[in-house]
Amino acid sequence: MNRKNNSGGRGGPKQGKAMKYQIRADIKVNGTVQRKDIIGAIMGQTEGLLGDELELRKLQRTARIGHVDVETETKGGKVHGLILIPSSLDNVETAIIASALETIDRIGPCSAKISVVAIQDIRATKRTAVVDRAKELLLSLVNSGEAASKTVIEEVRSVLTTGTATSFHGLTCGPNIESSSSLIIVEGRNDVRNLLNCGIKNAISADGAGTMKQELIDLANGKETVVLAIDGDRGGEMLFSQLMETLKVDFVAQAPVGQEWELLPQKTVTKCLSMKVDASKFAKTLNKKQADDDQKAGVEDKNWAEDMDEVYEVAETPAEVHEMFDHLDNLDKNKALFVMVDGSVSEPVGPSTLSKAAASADGAVAIVFNGPLSERTLEIASESAIETVIGTKAGKGYAARDDVKSWLAEIHR
């Protein structure tokens, strides 16, 4: 790769401008094109549209517009993707550049449609990273004893109440998570340690739910009561929404607004746990809050990967599969049953026993699961020669397989 040397002269090397915004745009192309075709169309079809001051090639040469990146996927001879353009222009000029993208209606010989999803403030993301790192440093300082905040009485009492953090399949937890009839799920390992300092020994971290483990799902499903303790911010609410789809949650205990469990004093921890609310009630409250926020914003929260049915045709659902959807109405959440070749059904089973039950379900032709289908669910069906699997929605690692037909109620019902 040839690189132009910008050094030399009295001014010295040219310094790149800090990017302030990022344009995110959805693109749909009715045909097969490559990334370079899309980038070429962006540069070529906007040239001369906005005048010399906002000409994209010139803005890139002066580092006021960054590298144009395109993420695409091709299916059925059509392309769907996301366009990312960083900008160091002001918000007005960035908005003009973004709106210019929507004038592009062809990529080569193929018809195309570009819709701007959002203009993100990159500086806000950096500020969030600074705040998160500052919290880590503050917690390290507090734990080191250099900024001790406990009274002498609390220090002495902690000998009787605190326990040692252990590990459960790689997840940080208290020593009593398996013996206790109840379980408290928190986001991170520091939350567990703070609860231990408060004398609570049946907490386990979900590690942000980014790598949800089947062992945690099975542990929660086997408890009489599961309490999800979330931080008092948007991240905590997002964790609740994710975990509700994958494991048993009976109650939700939320920290005060803007506060996190890892820094809560003992009195606040006790108060928040005592004021826990039913998970279904919390979900309704959260949905109403999100709807109100969307209404105030005046725009829809559009995701570039949504509305795929506008690009790809959804397969027609056979009548026998439609009949199997009816079994979902009589199943408890995260429970499964087997449909036999004669149309009869088995007793419901939980996720932890699904593999064993499938192996011994002679004559089973389908698995009906009242929950999101994961890659593991399809593997169980394949291993037991069960040709059809039905679930409510796509779960972790879900992808269609050739040897198992899978159907999602949210699409086909």
N, C-alpha and C positions, 0 to 999 in steps of 0.2 A: 504494500500500500504506500502510495506517495503522500507525503505530508508536507504542507507548505510551512516554511519556517517564518514565523511572525516576529522573530527577534531582529534586532538591528535598528539603526536609526537613533535619533535623539530621544524618541519617546520610549524606547525599550520594548519588551514583549507586550503584546496586547493581552489584557486581562479579561477572562470570560465574565459575563454578567450573571448574577445570581437569579435563578428562575423563581418567579413568584406564583405563577398559576400553571395549571395543567388542564388542557382541553381534552375531554373524554367524549368521543362520538361513536355511536353505533352505526355499522354499515352492513347492508344486505345487498348482494349482487346476484342477479338472476343469470348465472353462468359461472364458469370456472376461470378465475384470474389469480395472479400471483401478487405477493406483497408489493413487489416493485411496480406492478401495473397500477395499484391503488395509490402509491406514493407519487408516481408520475402524473396521475390524473389530478391529484391534489395540487401539485406544483403547476401543472400546465393549465388547468381550467380556471384557476384563480388568478392567473397572471393577467395584469391589466384591469382587473375588476375593481380593485380598491385604490388604484393610483400607485405612484412610485414609493410613497412613504410606507405603505403596508404590503409591498410586494414580497412574497414569502422567501424567494431566493436571496434577495437583498437582506432581509431580516436575519436569515440564517448566517450570512457572511459576517454580519455585525454582531452575532451571538445574541440577538434579541429574541429569536425563536430558536428552540433547540431541535434536536434530531426528531423527525417524525417517525413514530413507531406504530406498527400495525400488527395486531394479534388476530389470526383468522383460523377458521376451521371449515372444511369442505364436506358437504354431504348431499347426496342426491343431485350432483351436478350444480349445486348452488353454494355460495360462500356467505358466511356470517362472521362478523368480527368486530373488533374494537380498535379505534384510532386514538392514539395518545400524542398530544403535542404540548411540550413545555413552553412557557412564555415568560419573558422578563418585561413585557410591555405593561402598561397600566391596565386597570380592569376594563375601561371603555374600549381600548384598542384590542385587547384580548377577546372581548365579546364580539367585536366586528369580524375578527379573523374566524372565530367559531361559526358565526352565522354564514360566512362565505362558504364554508364547507357544505352547507345544506343546498347550495345551488348546483352541486355536482350530481348529474342524473345518469351518467354513463361512464363505464370503465371499459375502454376499448369498444368492442361491438356489443357489450352486455349492458342491459339496463341496471341502474343502481339507485339506492336510496341511502342517504346519510342523515342521521338525526343526532344532534348534540344532546348528550345525556346530562353532562354537568361541566362546570368550570370549577375545579378544586383549588383552594388556597394552599399551596405547598408550605407556606410559612406556618400555617396553623398545624400541619402535621409535624413540622420540626418542633414547634412549641410543645406539642403533646409528648414528643420523645424526650425533650428537655425535662418536662415535669415528671415523667415516669422515672428517668434516671435520677433526678433529684430526690424522689421518694426512696429509691433504693439506697442512695447514699445516706439519707436521713435515718432510715431504718438500721443501716449498718452502724451508724454513729450511736444510735440509742442502744442497740444490742451490745456494743462494746463497753458500755458503762460510762462513756465520756459525757453523755448528756442524760444522766440518770434522772428518771421522773417518778420513781416509786418511793413511797415513804418507807421508813424503817420497818413499820408493822407489816406492810405488804411484802417486803423482802423476806421477813422471817416466816410469814404465813405461807409463802410460795413453796417452802420445803414440804409442806403437807399436801399441797394441791397439784403441783406440776408433775408431769410425766415426761418420758423421753420419746421423741418422735421416732417412728419406725417406718418400714416400707412395706407396701402391699402391691406386689407385681409392678414395682417401680414408682408407685404413687406414695407420696409422703402422707402419713396418717398417725393417729393416736394409737395407743396400745390396746384399746378396747373395741375396735371397730368390728371384730368378728364375734366377740362374746356378747356385745350389747344388742338389745332388741330394736334399738333405733340407730339411725345413722345421720350425721350432718355432713353434707357435701359443700366444700368451699372451693374457691377458684385456684388458689396457689399454695405452695408449701409454707410461705410465711404466715398465711391465715391459720393454718393448722398449728403452727408453733405458738401463735398468739393465744389461740383457744386453749392450748395446753397450759400456758401460763395462767389462764383463768380457771384451771381445774377441769376442763372439758376434754375427755380422752377418746371420744368416739367420732372424731372428725377425720375426713379424708379429702385430699385435694383432687380436683378434676384436671389439673394442669392446663387450665384455660379451655378445656374440652376440645382442643385442637387435635389430640390423638386419643379419642375416646376408646378405652379398653373394654373388651367383653367381660373381663373379670370384675370391673367396677359395675357394669350393668347387672351382672348376675348377683353381686353382693347386694346392690340396692333392691333388686326385685325380691330378694329373700328376707328383707327386713319388715317388721310390723309398721314402722314409721320412718319416713325419709324426709329430712328437712334440708332444703337448699338455702344456704346463707350467701347472699349476693351483695356486692358493693352498691353504694347509693349513687350509681352513675349509669350511663347508657351501656357501658360494657357489662355491668351486672345484669341488666335487663336482657341483653343479647345472649348471655350465658344461660339465663333461665329459658329463653325461647329454644335454644339448641338442646339443652338437656331434657326438656319436656317431651321432645320428639324421640328420645333414645332410651330413657330409663324411667323408673318409677320415682315420682316426686309427689309427696303428700302435702307438704307445707313449704312456704317461702318466708324467710326472715331477711329483711333488707336493712342494710346499714343506713344511718341518717344520710340525707342528701349530700353528695360530695365527699363522703367518708368511706374508708375501706376497712375491712375486718382485720387486716394485719396491724392496724394502728389503733384500734378501739380499746379504751380502758375497760377494766373488768365490769364496772357498773353498766356501761353501755352495752356490752356483750350480753349480759344477763337480761337487760331490758328488751333488746331486739329479739332475742330468742323467745322471751315470754310473750311478745306481741306478734308472733308468726301468724300468717294468714293461710287459708286453704289455697292450694295451688291453682285450682280452677277459678276461684274468685280473683286471684292476682292476675291470671291470664286475661280475664275480662277487663279488669281495670287497665292493664297495659295496652290491650287492643284499642280501648276507647281513647287512651292518651295519645297513641300513635295516630289514630284517625283525626283527632283534634289538631295535632301538630301538622299533619298533611294538609288539612283544610286551611290552617293559618298560613302555611307556606304558599298555598295557591298552585302547587304543582304536584304531579305524581312522582313518586319515588321509583324511577324506571331503572331496571337493571339491564345491561347490554345482552345478557344471556336469556332474558325472558322473551315471550312472544315468538318462540321458536316455531309454533304451529302456523305462523304466517309464512314461514319459509318452507317447512317440511310438512308433508301430509301425515296425519295420524292414522295408523292402521285401524280398519274397521273391526269392532269387537264382535266375536261370535256369540250366538245366543246362549250357549252353555256357559260361557265365561260371565255373561251378564247375570245369570242365575247364581253363580258362585259369589258375586259381589254382595248378594243379600245376606250371606253368612257374616259379613263384617258388622252388620247392625246388631247381631246377637253376641258378639265377642267382646270381652274386656280388652282394654288397651294393652298392647304388647303381648297378646295371647295368640296362639295359632291353632288351627285344626286341620285334619286331613280329610279330603273328599275321596271316597272310594269309587271303584269302577261301577258299582251298582247305584251310585248317587247318595248313599248314606254318608254320615260324617262321624268323625271320632270325637272323643272328649278333648276340651282345650288343653294345651300344654304351654309352658313358658319358654322363653328363649334359651334358658340354660339346659333344658332337656329336649330341645327340638331335634338335635342331631341324633340322639339315641332313639327317640320315638320314630323318626323318619326311617331309620334302618330296620325297625321291626314292624313298620306299617305295610303289611302285605296287601297288595291290591290298591294302594293309594295312587291316584292320578293327579292330585293337585294339593298344594299347600295354600291355605288362606290365612294371612297374617295381618292382624289389626295394628299395623305400625309401618314405619318406613322400611323398604327392602334394602338390605345391605348385600355386599359381595358375598359374605359368609352364608346368607340365607340361600342364595342361588347355588352356592357350592354344595350345601346340604342336599338340595333337591337333585342336583346332578349326581352326587355320590349314591343316592338312593333310587335313581332311575325314575324320578317323579318329573313329568314333562311340563307341568304348569305351576306357576307361582303367582299369587295375587297379593298385593299390599296396598297401603293407602297412598304412598308417595315414594320417591327415590330417596334412599338413605346413603350412608357412608360407603363409598367405593362402588356404588351401583353402576352396572353397565350390562347391556343386553348380551346374552350368550346364545350360541347356535344350538346347544343341546337342551336348553330350558326356555320355554315361552313365559315371559313375565308380563304382568298387566298391572297398571297403577290406577287406582280408583279415581284419583284427582284428574286424570286425563280421559279415561275411558268410560266413566260411569255416567 
